[in-house]
Amino acid sequence: MANLKAAFEKAVAESKSLPEKPDNATLLQIYALYKQATAGDVEGKRPGFSDMVGRAKWDAWNGVKGKSADAAMQEYVDLIESLK
């Protein structure tokens, strides 16, 4: 567990200095996995149609609902590694 948390924190730091900016779908996946790993399942209402960015983020996070924090951390680490 400690190794996974360290790898996750390293990947979070590395995500800020990737060689090129990922596409929007990948950015949403990064966001969703990070939020699932750190905050758990999405809560609250889905943002309205006028908040398209908030809605896309909510939908992405909701897409990984039920995934354990450890699984989300591992997927996050793997995704950041694949983008380097």
PDB file of N, CA, C and O in Angstrom:
ATOM      1  N   MET A   1       0.826  -1.201   0.000  1.00  0.00           N
ATOM      2  CA  MET A   1       0.000   0.000   0.000  1.00  0.00           C
ATOM      3  C   MET A   1       0.867   1.260   0.000  1.00  0.00           C
ATOM      4  O   MET A   1       0.597   2.202  -0.745  1.00  0.00           O
ATOM      5  N   ALA A   2       1.905   1.276   0.832  1.00  0.00           N
ATOM      6  CA  ALA A   2       2.768   2.456   0.901  1.00  0.00           C
ATOM      7  C   ALA A   2       3.466   2.688  -0.440  1.00  0.00           C
ATOM      8  O   ALA A   2       3.629   3.829  -0.871  1.00  0.00           O
ATOM      9  N   ASN A   3       3.877   1.594  -1.100  1.00  0.00           N
ATOM     10  CA  ASN A   3       4.525   1.729  -2.401  1.00  0.00           C
ATOM     11  C   ASN A   3       3.577   2.305  -3.443  1.00  0.00           C
ATOM     12  O   ASN A   3       3.973   3.150  -4.246  1.00  0.00           O
ATOM     13  N   LEU A   4       2.328   1.851  -3.432  1.00  0.00           N
ATOM     14  CA  LEU A   4       1.333   2.348  -4.380  1.00  0.00           C
ATOM     15  C   LEU A   4       1.067   3.830  -4.147  1.00  0.00           C
ATOM     16  O   LEU A   4       0.978   4.608  -5.097  1.00  0.00           O
ATOM     17  N   LYS A   5       0.942   4.213  -2.887  1.00  0.00           N
ATOM     18  CA  LYS A   5       0.690   5.627  -2.566  1.00  0.00           C
ATOM     19  C   LYS A   5       1.869   6.493  -3.014  1.00  0.00           C
ATOM     20  O   LYS A   5       1.667   7.584  -3.545  1.00  0.00           O
ATOM     21  N   ALA A   6       3.081   6.020  -2.805  1.00  0.00           N
ATOM     22  CA  ALA A   6       4.270   6.761  -3.243  1.00  0.00           C
ATOM     23  C   ALA A   6       4.309   6.870  -4.768  1.00  0.00           C
ATOM     24  O   ALA A   6       4.621   7.929  -5.313  1.00  0.00           O
ATOM     25  N   ALA A   7       3.992   5.774  -5.449  1.00  0.00           N
ATOM     26  CA  ALA A   7       3.968   5.777  -6.921  1.00  0.00           C
ATOM     27  C   ALA A   7       2.887   6.728  -7.428  1.00  0.00           C
ATOM     28  O   ALA A   7       3.087   7.432  -8.418  1.00  0.00           O
ATOM     29  N   PHE A   8       1.741   6.746  -6.746  1.00  0.00           N
ATOM     30  CA  PHE A   8       0.640   7.627  -7.120  1.00  0.00           C
ATOM     31  C   PHE A   8       1.056   9.089  -6.961  1.00  0.00           C
ATOM     32  O   PHE A   8       0.833   9.901  -7.858  1.00  0.00           O
ATOM     33  N   GLU A   9       1.659   9.420  -5.824  1.00  0.00           N
ATOM     34  CA  GLU A   9       2.086  10.799  -5.586  1.00  0.00           C
ATOM     35  C   GLU A   9       3.152  11.228  -6.593  1.00  0.00           C
ATOM     36  O   GLU A   9       3.170  12.378  -7.030  1.00  0.00           O
ATOM     37  N   LYS A  10       4.032  10.311  -6.954  1.00  0.00           N
ATOM     38  CA  LYS A  10       5.053  10.598  -7.972  1.00  0.00           C
ATOM     39  C   LYS A  10       4.388  10.851  -9.320  1.00  0.00           C
ATOM     40  O   LYS A  10       4.766  11.776 -10.039  1.00  0.00           O
ATOM     41  N   ALA A  11       3.388  10.023  -9.666  1.00  0.00           N
ATOM     42  CA  ALA A  11       2.683  10.175 -10.940  1.00  0.00           C
ATOM     43  C   ALA A  11       1.919  11.498 -10.983  1.00  0.00           C
ATOM     44  O   ALA A  11       1.851  12.143 -12.030  1.00  0.00           O
ATOM     45  N   VAL A  12       1.340  11.907  -9.841  1.00  0.00           N
ATOM     46  CA  VAL A  12       0.632  13.195  -9.785  1.00  0.00           C
ATOM     47  C   VAL A  12       1.610  14.330 -10.103  1.00  0.00           C
ATOM     48  O   VAL A  12       1.293  15.233 -10.878  1.00  0.00           O
ATOM     49  N   ALA A  13       2.781  14.275  -9.508  1.00  0.00           N
ATOM     50  CA  ALA A  13       3.799  15.300  -9.776  1.00  0.00           C
ATOM     51  C   ALA A  13       4.231  15.261 -11.246  1.00  0.00           C
ATOM     52  O   ALA A  13       4.380  16.304 -11.883  1.00  0.00           O
ATOM     53  N   GLU A  14       4.430  14.055 -11.775  1.00  0.00           N
ATOM     54  CA  GLU A  14       4.866  13.911 -13.168  1.00  0.00           C
ATOM     55  C   GLU A  14       3.783  14.333 -14.155  1.00  0.00           C
ATOM     56  O   GLU A  14       4.092  14.737 -15.276  1.00  0.00           O
ATOM     57  N   SER A  15       2.514  14.244 -13.750  1.00  0.00           N
ATOM     58  CA  SER A  15       1.423  14.611 -14.651  1.00  0.00           C
ATOM     59  C   SER A  15       1.469  16.089 -15.015  1.00  0.00           C
ATOM     60  O   SER A  15       0.918  16.497 -16.038  1.00  0.00           O
ATOM     61  N   LYS A  16       2.121  16.887 -14.186  1.00  0.00           N
ATOM     62  CA  LYS A  16       2.204  18.320 -14.426  1.00  0.00           C
ATOM     63  C   LYS A  16       3.312  18.685 -15.408  1.00  0.00           C
ATOM     64  O   LYS A  16       3.400  19.833 -15.844  1.00  0.00           O
ATOM     65  N   SER A  17       4.163  17.714 -15.761  1.00  0.00           N
ATOM     66  CA  SER A  17       5.277  18.010 -16.664  1.00  0.00           C
ATOM     67  C   SER A  17       5.407  16.956 -17.765  1.00  0.00           C
ATOM     68  O   SER A  17       6.508  16.518 -18.097  1.00  0.00           O
ATOM     69  N   LEU A  18       4.271  16.562 -18.320  1.00  0.00           N
ATOM     70  CA  LEU A  18       4.298  15.602 -19.427  1.00  0.00           C
ATOM     71  C   LEU A  18       4.885  16.275 -20.663  1.00  0.00           C
ATOM     72  O   LEU A  18       4.773  17.492 -20.814  1.00  0.00           O
ATOM     73  N   PRO A  19       5.513  15.495 -21.553  1.00  0.00           N
ATOM     74  CA  PRO A  19       6.146  16.084 -22.732  1.00  0.00           C
ATOM     75  C   PRO A  19       5.159  16.846 -23.621  1.00  0.00           C
ATOM     76  O   PRO A  19       5.518  17.867 -24.207  1.00  0.00           O
ATOM     77  N   GLU A  20       3.925  16.361 -23.725  1.00  0.00           N
ATOM     78  CA  GLU A  20       2.911  17.107 -24.465  1.00  0.00           C
ATOM     79  C   GLU A  20       1.570  16.958 -23.765  1.00  0.00           C
ATOM     80  O   GLU A  20       1.316  15.978 -23.065  1.00  0.00           O
ATOM     81  N   LYS A  21       0.716  17.958 -23.974  1.00  0.00           N
ATOM     82  CA  LYS A  21      -0.589  17.954 -23.294  1.00  0.00           C
ATOM     83  C   LYS A  21      -1.475  16.856 -23.886  1.00  0.00           C
ATOM     84  O   LYS A  21      -1.633  16.776 -25.104  1.00  0.00           O
ATOM     85  N   PRO A  22      -2.049  16.014 -23.031  1.00  0.00           N
ATOM     86  CA  PRO A  22      -2.941  14.956 -23.521  1.00  0.00           C
ATOM     87  C   PRO A  22      -4.225  15.545 -24.114  1.00  0.00           C
ATOM     88  O   PRO A  22      -4.577  16.692 -23.837  1.00  0.00           O
ATOM     89  N   ASP A  23      -4.917  14.752 -24.929  1.00  0.00           N
ATOM     90  CA  ASP A  23      -6.195  15.211 -25.480  1.00  0.00           C
ATOM     91  C   ASP A  23      -7.227  15.297 -24.362  1.00  0.00           C
ATOM     92  O   ASP A  23      -7.000  14.810 -23.254  1.00  0.00           O
ATOM     93  N   ASN A  24      -8.361  15.918 -24.662  1.00  0.00           N
ATOM     94  CA  ASN A  24      -9.384  16.160 -23.635  1.00  0.00           C
ATOM     95  C   ASN A  24      -9.913  14.876 -23.008  1.00  0.00           C
ATOM     96  O   ASN A  24     -10.140  14.833 -21.799  1.00  0.00           O
ATOM     97  N   ALA A  25     -10.113  13.835 -23.804  1.00  0.00           N
ATOM     98  CA  ALA A  25     -10.618  12.566 -23.263  1.00  0.00           C
ATOM     99  C   ALA A  25      -9.636  11.990 -22.248  1.00  0.00           C
ATOM    100  O   ALA A  25     -10.043  11.475 -21.207  1.00  0.00           O
ATOM    101  N   THR A  26      -8.356  12.077 -22.551  1.00  0.00           N
ATOM    102  CA  THR A  26      -7.326  11.571 -21.635  1.00  0.00           C
ATOM    103  C   THR A  26      -7.262  12.442 -20.378  1.00  0.00           C
ATOM    104  O   THR A  26      -7.112  11.928 -19.270  1.00  0.00           O
ATOM    105  N   LEU A  27      -7.374  13.744 -20.553  1.00  0.00           N
ATOM    106  CA  LEU A  27      -7.375  14.641 -19.390  1.00  0.00           C
ATOM    107  C   LEU A  27      -8.554  14.329 -18.469  1.00  0.00           C
ATOM    108  O   LEU A  27      -8.409  14.353 -17.247  1.00  0.00           O
ATOM    109  N   LEU A  28      -9.714  14.039 -19.049  1.00  0.00           N
ATOM    110  CA  LEU A  28     -10.878  13.685 -18.232  1.00  0.00           C
ATOM    111  C   LEU A  28     -10.642  12.375 -17.486  1.00  0.00           C
ATOM    112  O   LEU A  28     -11.058  12.228 -16.337  1.00  0.00           O
ATOM    113  N   GLN A  29      -9.974  11.423 -18.141  1.00  0.00           N
ATOM    114  CA  GLN A  29      -9.678  10.139 -17.495  1.00  0.00           C
ATOM    115  C   GLN A  29      -8.699  10.351 -16.330  1.00  0.00           C
ATOM    116  O   GLN A  29      -8.864   9.767 -15.259  1.00  0.00           O
ATOM    117  N   ILE A  30      -7.684  11.186 -16.552  1.00  0.00           N
ATOM    118  CA  ILE A  30      -6.729  11.516 -15.487  1.00  0.00           C
ATOM    119  C   ILE A  30      -7.472  12.139 -14.306  1.00  0.00           C
ATOM    120  O   ILE A  30      -7.258  11.759 -13.155  1.00  0.00           O
ATOM    121  N   TYR A  31      -8.344  13.097 -14.603  1.00  0.00           N
ATOM    122  CA  TYR A  31      -9.127  13.767 -13.557  1.00  0.00           C
ATOM    123  C   TYR A  31      -9.987  12.766 -12.791  1.00  0.00           C
ATOM    124  O   TYR A  31      -9.994  12.754 -11.560  1.00  0.00           O
ATOM    125  N   ALA A  32     -10.710  11.928 -13.532  1.00  0.00           N
ATOM    126  CA  ALA A  32     -11.633  10.979 -12.906  1.00  0.00           C
ATOM    127  C   ALA A  32     -10.894  10.003 -11.992  1.00  0.00           C
ATOM    128  O   ALA A  32     -11.331   9.746 -10.870  1.00  0.00           O
ATOM    129  N   LEU A  33      -9.781   9.463 -12.469  1.00  0.00           N
ATOM    130  CA  LEU A  33      -9.019   8.509 -11.654  1.00  0.00           C
ATOM    131  C   LEU A  33      -8.431   9.188 -10.422  1.00  0.00           C
ATOM    132  O   LEU A  33      -8.403   8.606  -9.338  1.00  0.00           O
ATOM    133  N   TYR A  34      -7.961  10.422 -10.593  1.00  0.00           N
ATOM    134  CA  TYR A  34      -7.411  11.152  -9.443  1.00  0.00           C
ATOM    135  C   TYR A  34      -8.495  11.368  -8.387  1.00  0.00           C
ATOM    136  O   TYR A  34      -8.283  11.104  -7.204  1.00  0.00           O
ATOM    137  N   LYS A  35      -9.654  11.850  -8.828  1.00  0.00           N
ATOM    138  CA  LYS A  35     -10.739  12.121  -7.884  1.00  0.00           C
ATOM    139  C   LYS A  35     -11.225  10.836  -7.213  1.00  0.00           C
ATOM    140  O   LYS A  35     -11.512  10.835  -6.016  1.00  0.00           O
ATOM    141  N   GLN A  36     -11.318   9.749  -7.971  1.00  0.00           N
ATOM    142  CA  GLN A  36     -11.765   8.480  -7.393  1.00  0.00           C
ATOM    143  C   GLN A  36     -10.758   7.989  -6.364  1.00  0.00           C
ATOM    144  O   GLN A  36     -11.137   7.479  -5.310  1.00  0.00           O
ATOM    145  N   ALA A  37      -9.470   8.145  -6.672  1.00  0.00           N
ATOM    146  CA  ALA A  37      -8.416   7.689  -5.759  1.00  0.00           C
ATOM    147  C   ALA A  37      -8.366   8.517  -4.485  1.00  0.00           C
ATOM    148  O   ALA A  37      -8.073   7.990  -3.412  1.00  0.00           O
ATOM    149  N   THR A  38      -8.652   9.812  -4.598  1.00  0.00           N
ATOM    150  CA  THR A  38      -8.483  10.698  -3.442  1.00  0.00           C
ATOM    151  C   THR A  38      -9.779  11.015  -2.704  1.00  0.00           C
ATOM    152  O   THR A  38      -9.745  11.314  -1.510  1.00  0.00           O
ATOM    153  N   ALA A  39     -10.925  10.955  -3.390  1.00  0.00           N
ATOM    154  CA  ALA A  39     -12.188  11.362  -2.760  1.00  0.00           C
ATOM    155  C   ALA A  39     -13.265  10.289  -2.778  1.00  0.00           C
ATOM    156  O   ALA A  39     -14.289  10.434  -2.110  1.00  0.00           O
ATOM    157  N   GLY A  40     -13.051   9.212  -3.532  1.00  0.00           N
ATOM    158  CA  GLY A  40     -14.072   8.163  -3.608  1.00  0.00           C
ATOM    159  C   GLY A  40     -15.122   8.481  -4.654  1.00  0.00           C
ATOM    160  O   GLY A  40     -14.903   9.305  -5.542  1.00  0.00           O
ATOM    161  N   ASP A  41     -16.267   7.818  -4.541  1.00  0.00           N
ATOM    162  CA  ASP A  41     -17.321   7.974  -5.537  1.00  0.00           C
ATOM    163  C   ASP A  41     -17.831   9.413  -5.608  1.00  0.00           C
ATOM    164  O   ASP A  41     -17.885  10.127  -4.606  1.00  0.00           O
ATOM    165  N   VAL A  42     -18.203   9.812  -6.822  1.00  0.00           N
ATOM    166  CA  VAL A  42     -18.761  11.141  -7.056  1.00  0.00           C
ATOM    167  C   VAL A  42     -20.066  11.288  -6.263  1.00  0.00           C
ATOM    168  O   VAL A  42     -20.847  10.345  -6.138  1.00  0.00           O
ATOM    169  N   GLU A  43     -20.274  12.479  -5.740  1.00  0.00           N
ATOM    170  CA  GLU A  43     -21.496  12.767  -4.988  1.00  0.00           C
ATOM    171  C   GLU A  43     -22.111  14.041  -5.537  1.00  0.00           C
ATOM    172  O   GLU A  43     -21.463  14.794  -6.265  1.00  0.00           O
ATOM    173  N   GLY A  44     -23.346  14.270  -5.188  1.00  0.00           N
ATOM    174  CA  GLY A  44     -24.014  15.492  -5.617  1.00  0.00           C
ATOM    175  C   GLY A  44     -24.665  15.322  -6.973  1.00  0.00           C
ATOM    176  O   GLY A  44     -24.560  14.282  -7.624  1.00  0.00           O
ATOM    177  N   LYS A  45     -25.342  16.384  -7.370  1.00  0.00           N
ATOM    178  CA  LYS A  45     -26.071  16.353  -8.636  1.00  0.00           C
ATOM    179  C   LYS A  45     -25.141  16.606  -9.813  1.00  0.00           C
ATOM    180  O   LYS A  45     -24.111  17.269  -9.689  1.00  0.00           O
ATOM    181  N   ARG A  46     -25.531  16.063 -10.945  1.00  0.00           N
ATOM    182  CA  ARG A  46     -24.801  16.316 -12.189  1.00  0.00           C
ATOM    183  C   ARG A  46     -25.001  17.788 -12.561  1.00  0.00           C
ATOM    184  O   ARG A  46     -26.129  18.281 -12.537  1.00  0.00           O
ATOM    185  N   PRO A  47     -23.914  18.495 -12.904  1.00  0.00           N
ATOM    186  CA  PRO A  47     -24.054  19.906 -13.278  1.00  0.00           C
ATOM    187  C   PRO A  47     -25.000  20.081 -14.470  1.00  0.00           C
ATOM    188  O   PRO A  47     -25.161  19.180 -15.293  1.00  0.00           O
ATOM    189  N   GLY A  48     -25.609  21.244 -14.541  1.00  0.00           N
ATOM    190  CA  GLY A  48     -26.555  21.539 -15.611  1.00  0.00           C
ATOM    191  C   GLY A  48     -25.888  21.666 -16.968  1.00  0.00           C
ATOM    192  O   GLY A  48     -24.663  21.693 -17.081  1.00  0.00           O
ATOM    193  N   PHE A  49     -26.719  21.744 -17.990  1.00  0.00           N
ATOM    194  CA  PHE A  49     -26.241  21.792 -19.371  1.00  0.00           C
ATOM    195  C   PHE A  49     -25.373  23.015 -19.645  1.00  0.00           C
ATOM    196  O   PHE A  49     -24.499  22.973 -20.512  1.00  0.00           O
ATOM    197  N   SER A  50     -25.605  24.095 -18.919  1.00  0.00           N
ATOM    198  CA  SER A  50     -24.832  25.317 -19.159  1.00  0.00           C
ATOM    199  C   SER A  50     -23.391  25.207 -18.655  1.00  0.00           C
ATOM    200  O   SER A  50     -22.529  25.978 -19.078  1.00  0.00           O
ATOM    201  N   ASP A  51     -23.126  24.264 -17.765  1.00  0.00           N
ATOM    202  CA  ASP A  51     -21.773  24.051 -17.241  1.00  0.00           C
ATOM    203  C   ASP A  51     -21.174  22.824 -17.925  1.00  0.00           C
ATOM    204  O   ASP A  51     -21.100  21.746 -17.336  1.00  0.00           O
ATOM    205  N   MET A  52     -20.747  23.003 -19.178  1.00  0.00           N
ATOM    206  CA  MET A  52     -20.296  21.852 -19.967  1.00  0.00           C
ATOM    207  C   MET A  52     -19.013  21.231 -19.423  1.00  0.00           C
ATOM    208  O   MET A  52     -18.863  20.010 -19.459  1.00  0.00           O
ATOM    209  N   VAL A  53     -18.089  22.043 -18.920  1.00  0.00           N
ATOM    210  CA  VAL A  53     -16.840  21.509 -18.374  1.00  0.00           C
ATOM    211  C   VAL A  53     -17.125  20.716 -17.098  1.00  0.00           C
ATOM    212  O   VAL A  53     -16.653  19.591 -16.938  1.00  0.00           O
ATOM    213  N   GLY A  54     -17.903  21.317 -16.189  1.00  0.00           N
ATOM    214  CA  GLY A  54     -18.260  20.635 -14.953  1.00  0.00           C
ATOM    215  C   GLY A  54     -19.019  19.347 -15.218  1.00  0.00           C
ATOM    216  O   GLY A  54     -18.823  18.344 -14.533  1.00  0.00           O
ATOM    217  N   ARG A  55     -19.882  19.387 -16.212  1.00  0.00           N
ATOM    218  CA  ARG A  55     -20.673  18.208 -16.573  1.00  0.00           C
ATOM    219  C   ARG A  55     -19.774  17.096 -17.109  1.00  0.00           C
ATOM    220  O   ARG A  55     -19.942  15.932 -16.747  1.00  0.00           O
ATOM    221  N   ALA A  56     -18.823  17.454 -17.968  1.00  0.00           N
ATOM    222  CA  ALA A  56     -17.896  16.458 -18.533  1.00  0.00           C
ATOM    223  C   ALA A  56     -17.044  15.836 -17.423  1.00  0.00           C
ATOM    224  O   ALA A  56     -16.827  14.624 -17.410  1.00  0.00           O
ATOM    225  N   LYS A  57     -16.566  16.662 -16.498  1.00  0.00           N
ATOM    226  CA  LYS A  57     -15.772  16.146 -15.377  1.00  0.00           C
ATOM    227  C   LYS A  57     -16.607  15.218 -14.503  1.00  0.00           C
ATOM    228  O   LYS A  57     -16.149  14.146 -14.107  1.00  0.00           O
ATOM    229  N   TRP A  58     -17.849  15.640 -14.202  1.00  0.00           N
ATOM    230  CA  TRP A  58     -18.739  14.823 -13.372  1.00  0.00           C
ATOM    231  C   TRP A  58     -19.000  13.480 -14.048  1.00  0.00           C
ATOM    232  O   TRP A  58     -18.949  12.433 -13.403  1.00  0.00           O
ATOM    233  N   ASP A  59     -19.281  13.515 -15.354  1.00  0.00           N
ATOM    234  CA  ASP A  59     -19.558  12.282 -16.106  1.00  0.00           C
ATOM    235  C   ASP A  59     -18.353  11.344 -16.096  1.00  0.00           C
ATOM    236  O   ASP A  59     -18.503  10.133 -15.932  1.00  0.00           O
ATOM    237  N   ALA A  60     -17.151  11.911 -16.274  1.00  0.00           N
ATOM    238  CA  ALA A  60     -15.935  11.092 -16.273  1.00  0.00           C
ATOM    239  C   ALA A  60     -15.730  10.450 -14.905  1.00  0.00           C
ATOM    240  O   ALA A  60     -15.423   9.262 -14.809  1.00  0.00           O
ATOM    241  N   TRP A  61     -15.899  11.237 -13.858  1.00  0.00           N
ATOM    242  CA  TRP A  61     -15.736  10.725 -12.488  1.00  0.00           C
ATOM    243  C   TRP A  61     -16.797   9.677 -12.190  1.00  0.00           C
ATOM    244  O   TRP A  61     -16.500   8.654 -11.575  1.00  0.00           O
ATOM    245  N   ASN A  62     -18.021   9.919 -12.616  1.00  0.00           N
ATOM    246  CA  ASN A  62     -19.114   8.971 -12.405  1.00  0.00           C
ATOM    247  C   ASN A  62     -18.848   7.661 -13.152  1.00  0.00           C
ATOM    248  O   ASN A  62     -19.329   6.601 -12.752  1.00  0.00           O
ATOM    249  N   GLY A  63     -18.076   7.746 -14.242  1.00  0.00           N
ATOM    250  CA  GLY A  63     -17.747   6.562 -15.035  1.00  0.00           C
ATOM    251  C   GLY A  63     -16.850   5.571 -14.310  1.00  0.00           C
ATOM    252  O   GLY A  63     -16.800   4.397 -14.678  1.00  0.00           O
ATOM    253  N   VAL A  64     -16.147   6.025 -13.292  1.00  0.00           N
ATOM    254  CA  VAL A  64     -15.272   5.124 -12.522  1.00  0.00           C
ATOM    255  C   VAL A  64     -15.855   4.855 -11.130  1.00  0.00           C
ATOM    256  O   VAL A  64     -15.163   4.346 -10.248  1.00  0.00           O
ATOM    257  N   LYS A  65     -17.122   5.198 -10.945  1.00  0.00           N
ATOM    258  CA  LYS A  65     -17.810   4.991  -9.661  1.00  0.00           C
ATOM    259  C   LYS A  65     -17.732   3.522  -9.258  1.00  0.00           C
ATOM    260  O   LYS A  65     -17.929   2.629 -10.083  1.00  0.00           O
ATOM    261  N   GLY A  66     -17.443   3.284  -7.989  1.00  0.00           N
ATOM    262  CA  GLY A  66     -17.367   1.927  -7.480  1.00  0.00           C
ATOM    263  C   GLY A  66     -15.967   1.334  -7.514  1.00  0.00           C
ATOM    264  O   GLY A  66     -15.716   0.303  -6.890  1.00  0.00           O
ATOM    265  N   LYS A  67     -15.062   1.969  -8.230  1.00  0.00           N
ATOM    266  CA  LYS A  67     -13.675   1.491  -8.297  1.00  0.00           C
ATOM    267  C   LYS A  67     -12.988   1.816  -6.970  1.00  0.00           C
ATOM    268  O   LYS A  67     -13.153   2.911  -6.434  1.00  0.00           O
ATOM    269  N   SER A  68     -12.226   0.872  -6.449  1.00  0.00           N
ATOM    270  CA  SER A  68     -11.535   1.113  -5.177  1.00  0.00           C
ATOM    271  C   SER A  68     -10.454   2.172  -5.353  1.00  0.00           C
ATOM    272  O   SER A  68      -9.971   2.408  -6.460  1.00  0.00           O
ATOM    273  N   ALA A  69     -10.082   2.802  -4.246  1.00  0.00           N
ATOM    274  CA  ALA A  69      -9.034   3.826  -4.290  1.00  0.00           C
ATOM    275  C   ALA A  69      -7.729   3.232  -4.806  1.00  0.00           C
ATOM    276  O   ALA A  69      -7.030   3.863  -5.599  1.00  0.00           O
ATOM    277  N   ASP A  70      -7.394   2.010  -4.357  1.00  0.00           N
ATOM    278  CA  ASP A  70      -6.153   1.365  -4.806  1.00  0.00           C
ATOM    279  C   ASP A  70      -6.174   1.106  -6.309  1.00  0.00           C
ATOM    280  O   ASP A  70      -5.182   1.345  -6.997  1.00  0.00           O
ATOM    281  N   ALA A  71      -7.300   0.619  -6.815  1.00  0.00           N
ATOM    282  CA  ALA A  71      -7.412   0.346  -8.256  1.00  0.00           C
ATOM    283  C   ALA A  71      -7.310   1.641  -9.056  1.00  0.00           C
ATOM    284  O   ALA A  71      -6.661   1.680 -10.101  1.00  0.00           O
ATOM    285  N   ALA A  72      -7.954   2.703  -8.563  1.00  0.00           N
ATOM    286  CA  ALA A  72      -7.894   3.993  -9.248  1.00  0.00           C
ATOM    287  C   ALA A  72      -6.470   4.547  -9.233  1.00  0.00           C
ATOM    288  O   ALA A  72      -6.006   5.099 -10.231  1.00  0.00           O
ATOM    289  N   MET A  73      -5.781   4.399  -8.106  1.00  0.00           N
ATOM    290  CA  MET A  73      -4.386   4.856  -8.020  1.00  0.00           C
ATOM    291  C   MET A  73      -3.516   4.111  -9.023  1.00  0.00           C
ATOM    292  O   MET A  73      -2.710   4.721  -9.725  1.00  0.00           O
ATOM    293  N   GLN A  74      -3.678   2.793  -9.091  1.00  0.00           N
ATOM    294  CA  GLN A  74      -2.859   1.992 -10.006  1.00  0.00           C
ATOM    295  C   GLN A  74      -3.139   2.371 -11.464  1.00  0.00           C
ATOM    296  O   GLN A  74      -2.208   2.494 -12.259  1.00  0.00           O
ATOM    297  N   GLU A  75      -4.401   2.556 -11.816  1.00  0.00           N
ATOM    298  CA  GLU A  75      -4.737   2.958 -13.184  1.00  0.00           C
ATOM    299  C   GLU A  75      -4.183   4.338 -13.500  1.00  0.00           C
ATOM    300  O   GLU A  75      -3.727   4.587 -14.616  1.00  0.00           O
ATOM    301  N   TYR A  76      -4.220   5.236 -12.519  1.00  0.00           N
ATOM    302  CA  TYR A  76      -3.672   6.577 -12.695  1.00  0.00           C
ATOM    303  C   TYR A  76      -2.174   6.502 -12.978  1.00  0.00           C
ATOM    304  O   TYR A  76      -1.677   7.122 -13.919  1.00  0.00           O
ATOM    305  N   VAL A  77      -1.466   5.741 -12.157  1.00  0.00           N
ATOM    306  CA  VAL A  77      -0.017   5.567 -12.337  1.00  0.00           C
ATOM    307  C   VAL A  77       0.275   4.993 -13.725  1.00  0.00           C
ATOM    308  O   VAL A  77       1.162   5.483 -14.425  1.00  0.00           O
ATOM    309  N   ASP A  78      -0.463   3.962 -14.121  1.00  0.00           N
ATOM    310  CA  ASP A  78      -0.253   3.323 -15.422  1.00  0.00           C
ATOM    311  C   ASP A  78      -0.529   4.301 -16.565  1.00  0.00           C
ATOM    312  O   ASP A  78       0.205   4.327 -17.552  1.00  0.00           O
ATOM    313  N   LEU A  79      -1.586   5.103 -16.430  1.00  0.00           N
ATOM    314  CA  LEU A  79      -1.927   6.067 -17.474  1.00  0.00           C
ATOM    315  C   LEU A  79      -0.842   7.127 -17.617  1.00  0.00           C
ATOM    316  O   LEU A  79      -0.435   7.444 -18.734  1.00  0.00           O
ATOM    317  N   ILE A  80      -0.372   7.676 -16.512  1.00  0.00           N
ATOM    318  CA  ILE A  80       0.678   8.709 -16.571  1.00  0.00           C
ATOM    319  C   ILE A  80       1.953   8.104 -17.165  1.00  0.00           C
ATOM    320  O   ILE A  80       2.620   8.747 -17.976  1.00  0.00           O
ATOM    321  N   GLU A  81       2.295   6.877 -16.771  1.00  0.00           N
ATOM    322  CA  GLU A  81       3.480   6.203 -17.340  1.00  0.00           C
ATOM    323  C   GLU A  81       3.359   6.079 -18.860  1.00  0.00           C
ATOM    324  O   GLU A  81       4.337   6.265 -19.584  1.00  0.00           O
ATOM    325  N   SER A  82       2.161   5.766 -19.334  1.00  0.00           N
ATOM    326  CA  SER A  82       1.969   5.574 -20.782  1.00  0.00           C
ATOM    327  C   SER A  82       2.063   6.890 -21.554  1.00  0.00           C
ATOM    328  O   SER A  82       2.274   6.884 -22.767  1.00  0.00           O
ATOM    329  N   LEU A  83       1.909   8.007 -20.862  1.00  0.00           N
ATOM    330  CA  LEU A  83       1.942   9.313 -21.528  1.00  0.00           C
ATOM    331  C   LEU A  83       3.333   9.944 -21.540  1.00  0.00           C
ATOM    332  O   LEU A  83       3.540  10.977 -22.176  1.00  0.00           O
ATOM    333  N   LYS A  84       4.292   9.326 -20.837  1.00  0.00           N
ATOM    334  CA  LYS A  84       5.647   9.887 -20.762  1.00  0.00           C
ATOM    335  C   LYS A  84       6.421   9.606 -22.035  1.00  0.00           C
ATOM    336  O   LYS A  84       7.580  10.003 -22.153  1.00  0.00           O
TER     337      LYS A  84
END
